[in-house]
Amino acid sequence: MNRDGPRGGRGLSRNAGSDVKAAYLFIAPAIIGFTVFVVYPLIRSFYLALTKYNGLTDPVFVGLANFRRLFTVDPAFWPSLRATGYLVVLYVPLSLAIGLALAMFCNQRFAGVRIVRTLAYLPVVLPAVATITLWKFILNPQVGLLNTILEKLHLPTSNWLQSPAMSMPSIVIVMLWGVGGTMIIFLAALQAVPTELYEAARVDGAGPSSVFFRITLPMISPIMLLQVILQTTAALQTFNQPKILTNGGPGFSTSVLMLSIYNNGFSNLGRVPQLGYASAQVWVLFILIIAVIALTAKFSSLWTYSDNTPD
Amino acid sequence: MKRIIGTTLACAGLLTATACGGSDSGGDADGPVTVTVMTWESPETNAAIKKALEGFKDDKITVQLIDTPSGGYGDKLASLTQAKKLPDLFWCGNDTEQQYTSQGLLVDWSKRIADGDGDFKADKFVASAMENWKTADGQMGGLPSLMNTYGVWYNVDAFKAAGIPEPKAGWTWDDMYAAAGKLANKGGAKYGLVADQLTSADAPFTMSLYSVSAGGAPFTDNVNHPTKAEADDKYTEGVTKLAEAIKSGAVAPPGYDASNVPALFSGGKVPMMFGGQWLAAGFQTDKPKIKYGFAPFPQVTTPTTLYDSVGICTPQYTANEDSTYKVLQYLNTKVWDAVLPAAPVAPPAYTPAQESYFSALTKSDQTTVVDTVKADLAAEKTVGVRFTTQWSSQVGDLTTAMYQPILSGKKPVSDLQAYVGKINDLIKSQG
C-alpha cells in the first residue's frame, strides 16, 4: 500500500499536470480573444484619449487636453450627455414595465398563446436598420402613416422626429418596438416560479395584486436586476435609432453620446477624423456605464430576493 | 512552441505587410499597371462610367472601376483612408481634398496641370474651381471634375394656383419669403419653402448670399484658410428676415428632415426648395408629377451664388503616378461626354466637356436648369458652402448650439455676435 500510494500519487500528479495544460489549451482562445479584442483596445484607447490623433498621422501626446475640451469647450458634449440620460430615464422603466406586462400576458393559458408570443418576439429577429427606416416613414409628420391615422381620427398630430420636444420620445417608441427581447427573458423567469407558491397564496385567499407584489415580483427580482443592468447598458450605448431616424437632431435633442463619438471618430464626408478626442469620449461613456452598474448592484440587495440564506 | 510562435509572427508580419501595402494597383514604372477608380455615383451612372472607361486604350494600363454602393461614401472613404487602401482615383469633395492634402496624403498635381500638354491645362478649367482646389501653399491634391451649382426649385403649378409670378433671375429675398408665405399650408404642403442650406450646419455660410448681395461682408473671408468670421449689419438683417419667415410658418425650421424633400417636391408636397442642379438628372428619369422650374438664388442688389465643386483625388501611395494621371485626364476630358447625356448630374469643371451636359438638359426640355446653371457659373460673386478646415466639425457643433436656436426664435438675433465670437476664438486657437 505504501509503495502503491506514492506511485499512485505520482500518476495522479502527472494526470493533473496534463489536465491543467489541457485546461489552459481550451481556455486559451478565450483568453487570447479577450486580450486582443478587449484588454488591448482598452489600454490603447486610453492612450489615444491622451493624444491628438486622426488615424492618418502619428498620435501626438496632449495630456488631458481632450478631456478639458470635452468638459469646458465642446458645445455638444453636455447636451449629448443630457440626451443620453433622458433616453435612459425614458426607455429603461418603460421597456421593463412593458416587457413584464407582455410576459405575464404570454404566460397565461389561452388558445393562440404561442402565436402571440411569436408575434411579440418577431420585431427582435427582423433586421434593425430596415425596421428603423420603416419607422422613419411612419413618423414623417407630413406624409407619415401615424399622423395620417391620427388626422382621420380627428386626434392631434405631432412633428415627431422633427420636434425638439418629441424627437426623443419618438426614438423611445421605436426602441420599444423591440421589447420582445425583454419579454422573452421575463417569460422564462415567470415560468421558473414554483407553482406551489401560487397555489398556497390562492388557498390563503390572496388577490391578484398581492400575488404579483408578494410572490411574482420577489421571485423574479434577480432576473429584474439582470434586466435593469442589461437595458441600462444598452440604452447608454444606443446608436442605430438616433443615427437613422434623426442623426442627433433637431439641435442636440437626440445627439446621444454614442452618436457623438461616432461623428467625431469616423466623421463623414471625408473630413479628417478626431480619433483621440473620440477615445476620450469613449472613456467617459465607459466610466459612466461602470458607475451605473456599480450603483445598481450596490443597492440591489434592497429590492432583490435571494433564497441563498445561510443555514 | 518557439517554432509555432515564430511561424505565427512571420505570417502575421506577412499579412500586415500585404495589408498595408497601399493601393491595390499593381505594376512598376515599366510593367502593366491597374488603375483603380471609385465613385459615389448611382449604379446607373457607374455603369455609364464603366462603359465610357472601356474606351481608354493603353496597352500597359488597365482601368478598374470598383463596384461600390453609392450610400455611405464618407464612411467608406474614412475606412479606406485609415487602412491605406484608397483607390488610385476616388471622387472627393473640395473639403476632403484640402484636409487630406494638408496631411500629406494626396499626390500634388499642381505642376502637371500648370504645365499640361494639349488642351488639358489649368486655363481650360473653371477658374474659381481651380483656385478653390489649391491649398494655402499652392498644392492640388486632386483636380475638380464637376461643378455644383445651387438655386431654388419651384412647383410651377403651385405658383400659378397661388397667383404668384414664377421666380426668375433678379427676384429678391423679400419676393421669396412673400411667395413662401402664400404657398404654405396649401395643396398638402406644410411650408412654402424648405431650404436646408439656410437652416442646417452650413446655414451661416449660405446666409452670406444675402449679405454679399446687399454689399455687406460674407460670413468668413475664406472657407479654406479663414482668418475671421463676421456678422455685419447686412448679414444680421438677412438672419432676422429668415427667423421671421420661420416664425410665420412660411419656411421650414431647423431640424426639418431634408432627406426626402426632393421626393416630397416631386409629389407636390413641397412647393419650393433650395437644392443643387444634380436633382435635374433624377427628375429626368423619375418624371415628377408636377411641372417644375429652377431659378437662381434671390438677391438683394447683386446676383450672388454658392461656390462648390467636387473632383477626383489620388493617394500618395498610387503605384504609378503617370498612369494614374493619364486615366485622370481621360476621366475629365472624355468620360463626361459619354455619361452626361444619359445622366446630366453636373457641368464639368473642364470647360470643353460642358457642351454635352447642357445639350442633354436642353434636349430633355429642362431649359430653366440650363439658364440657372449658366448664370451661376458666370456669377461674379460667389460664397463658399462651408469651412474645409480640419476643425470644421467643431463649427458645426457651435452652429447647432448657437445659430440654429436664433433661427428657431429660441435665442435673440443679438446672440449672433456671441456665436461669431466663438467661431473667431476657434479660428485663433487653430493658428
Chai-1 contact restraints between the chains, C-beta under 6 A:
chainA,res_idxA,chainB,res_idxB,connection_type,confidence,min_distance_angstrom,max_distance_angstrom,comment,restraint_id
A,G55,B,Q82,contact,1.0,0.0,6.0,A-B,restraint_1
A,L56,B,Q103,contact,1.0,0.0,6.0,A-B,restraint_2
A,P75,B,D397,contact,1.0,0.0,6.0,A-B,restraint_3
A,P75,B,L398,contact,1.0,0.0,6.0,A-B,restraint_4
A,P75,B,A401,contact,1.0,0.0,6.0,A-B,restraint_5
A,A76,B,D397,contact,1.0,0.0,6.0,A-B,restraint_6
A,Q142,B,K190,contact,1.0,0.0,6.0,A-B,restraint_7
A,Q142,B,K269,contact,1.0,0.0,6.0,A-B,restraint_8
A,Q162,B,G255,contact,1.0,0.0,6.0,A-B,restraint_9
A,Q162,B,Y256,contact,1.0,0.0,6.0,A-B,restraint_10
A,Q162,B,D257,contact,1.0,0.0,6.0,A-B,restraint_11
A,G249,B,G255,contact,1.0,0.0,6.0,A-B,restraint_12
A,P250,B,G255,contact,1.0,0.0,6.0,A-B,restraint_13
A,G251,B,T400,contact,1.0,0.0,6.0,A-B,restraint_14
A,F252,B,T400,contact,1.0,0.0,6.0,A-B,restraint_15
A,F266,B,A78,contact,1.0,0.0,6.0,A-B,restraint_16
A,S267,B,S393,contact,1.0,0.0,6.0,A-B,restraint_17
A,N268,B,G74,contact,1.0,0.0,6.0,A-B,restraint_18
A,L269,B,G74,contact,1.0,0.0,6.0,A-B,restraint_19
A,G270,B,G74,contact,1.0,0.0,6.0,A-B,restraint_20
A,G270,B,L77,contact,1.0,0.0,6.0,A-B,restraint_21
A,G270,B,C92,contact,1.0,0.0,6.0,A-B,restraint_22
A,G270,B,G93,contact,1.0,0.0,6.0,A-B,restraint_23
A,G270,B,T96,contact,1.0,0.0,6.0,A-B,restraint_24
A,R271,B,S393,contact,1.0,0.0,6.0,A-B,restraint_25
A,V272,B,Q99,contact,1.0,0.0,6.0,A-B,restraint_26
A,V272,B,Q390,contact,1.0,0.0,6.0,A-B,restraint_27
